[in-house]
């Protein structure tokens, strides 16, 4: 979800920056503006509901998933209405509670945070050009979402495209990888000095990475273009435009409801939503069954179905998270709208081969932050130290 390589900057990119996605969701690849193509047609044949794919049509599953990439305007608009409507109504009730006591809004903060996570998924889909047929409509809605999620739309979209190009590729971790979906190998970790090993453990400890850091990223670091090269002029301008727009919203709501109420309502909602959102994305790239590969072995099929998890959630949480638990489907075909991910997962048995984790299992996966090349699996720092 983010692009940090260290707690120093939380999202600071190390190495080269991948270019803007403006991703074209072709069946065969997603091409970045830099000219780097992430080719996905070298994946092995998959099975669908009809049996083995034709060996002569490599990438058969991805081609079949292309039929699910067309956004449905009605479904997108309905999802926007329920997400924004639920968020606004819940916050309005919280403001009424805030007039009685500052702590009363806390009871509804988790519900508002759930709607905010759902709005972020809409922004995420807009960044992949997956929510509307129109590029302009995606960008407008994505920007509107960013005013409440606090994640600048253009810069987040561009950095997230980098994640899709290199996830679970051991030889490309320094080109935009983040602490939530990247890792060191055990050999690299052991080679660090004692102080640096301790820093790695602390910075990736769940309390730091998944509780303390997310609110800092969304509330503070996303307000600055510090992690962007000077050539990202458009993204830098959009960060400032987003900040001015957010300031205008805060000013307007504060004049109506009082600035103390704004803090009492919006701060706990943002803190909870950022923590939940970071957990949601990070656990889907970690675990003992998550596969990492050297570049010469990497392909889109393996990385999607073995390098990202299917997070099995209760229906109510699946609704609030916009089906992003079907993360393996999303990585295999980023152009599929979130409301069609489950449909794809259920229709094609091959997609159900991805590692599956429950909520309780996901809490343990947060500690899997090293790749053991000898054993071919992710491990914890404690296991490597032992």
HELIX and SHEET records of a PDB file:
HELIX    1   1 UNK A   60  UNK A   65  1                                   6    
HELIX    2   2 UNK A   66  UNK A   68  5                                   3    
HELIX    3   3 UNK A   73  UNK A   98  1                                  26    
HELIX    4   4 UNK A  106  UNK A  127  1                                  22    
HELIX    5   5 UNK A  135  UNK A  149  1                                  15    
HELIX    6   6 UNK A  153  UNK A  166  1                                  14    
HELIX    7   7 UNK A  170  UNK A  172  5                                   3    
HELIX    8   8 UNK A  186  UNK A  191  1                                   6    
HELIX    9   9 UNK A  194  UNK A  203  1                                  10    
HELIX   10  10 UNK A  206  UNK A  206  1                                   1    
HELIX   11  11 UNK A  207  UNK A  212  3                                   6    
HELIX   12  12 UNK A  213  UNK A  219  1                                   7    
HELIX   13  13 UNK A  221  UNK A  223  5                                   3    
HELIX   14  14 UNK A  233  UNK A  257  1                                  25    
HELIX   15  15 UNK A  259  UNK A  262  1                                   4    
HELIX   16  16 UNK A  263  UNK A  267  3                                   5    
HELIX   17  17 UNK A  268  UNK A  282  1                                  15    
HELIX   18  18 UNK A  283  UNK A  285  5                                   3    
HELIX   19  19 UNK A  300  UNK A  307  1                                   8    
HELIX   20  20 UNK A  315  UNK A  320  1                                   6    
HELIX   21  21 UNK A  327  UNK A  332  1                                   6    
HELIX   22  22 UNK A  338  UNK A  340  5                                   3    
HELIX   23  23 UNK A  341  UNK A  347  1                                   7    
HELIX   24  24 UNK A  349  UNK A  353  5                                   5    
HELIX   25  25 UNK A  359  UNK A  365  1                                   7    
HELIX   26  26 UNK A  381  UNK A  385  1                                   5    
SHEET    1   A 2 UNK A  29  UNK A  31  0                                        
SHEET    2   A 2 UNK A  37  UNK A  39 -1                                        
SHEET    1   B 2 UNK A  47  UNK A  48  0                                        
SHEET    2   B 2 UNK A  51  UNK A  52 -1                                        
SHEET    1   C 3 UNK A 184  UNK A 185  0                                        
SHEET    2   C 3 UNK A 368  UNK A 372  1                                        
SHEET    3   C 3 UNK A 377  UNK A 380 -1                                        
SHEET    1   D 2 UNK A 310  UNK A 311  0                                        
SHEET    2   D 2 UNK A 356  UNK A 357  1                                        
END                                                                             
